[in-house]
Amino acid sequence: MKSRKDDESFFERVYEVVRLIPYGRVTTYGAIGEYLGSKGSARMVGWAMNASHSFPEALPAHRVVNRNGVLTGKHHFGSPDIMQQLLENEGHIIYNDIITGFGSVFWNPATEL
């Protein structure tokens, strides 16, 4: 059975990957999980991203979206518009909560790290 310490360790590893996402690029919960050797752990990565908002250190959490480029985590940013604003500040075009041209800005840690 996994312990809370195991979850915290996984969360820290997620944060290490998120810190490496380049400006103007985005990745997915699933891509992070797969890179960490936990294919199918997208939901756990999402929990880690949700928990990251309480840290004093700012992570580029806005660069993590679902597998279709949808801003599924936008409600965890204090205001539903903040995630979109942060992505638009990096040059992304968002339409109906989806990153336009998602495939061209997708950053896959498995191939780029």
Stockholm file with secondary structure:
# STOCKHOLM 1.0

chainA/1-113         MKSRKDDESFFERVYEVVRLIPYGRVTTYGAIGEYLGSKGSARMVGWAMNASHSFPEALPAHRVVNRNGVLTGKHHFGSPDIMQQLLENEGHIIYNDIITGFGSVFWNPATEL
#=GR chainA/1-113 SS CCCHHHHHHHHHHHHHHHTTCCTTCBEEHHHHHHHTTCTTCHHHHHHHHHHHTTSSSCCCGGGEECTTSBCTTGGGSSSTTHHHHHHHHTTCCEETTEETTHHHHBCCHHHHC
#=GC SS_cons         CCCHHHHHHHHHHHHHHHTTCCTTCBEEHHHHHHHTTCTTCHHHHHHHHHHHTTSSSCCCGGGEECTTSBCTTGGGSSSTTHHHHHHHHTTCCEETTEETTHHHHBCCHHHHC
//
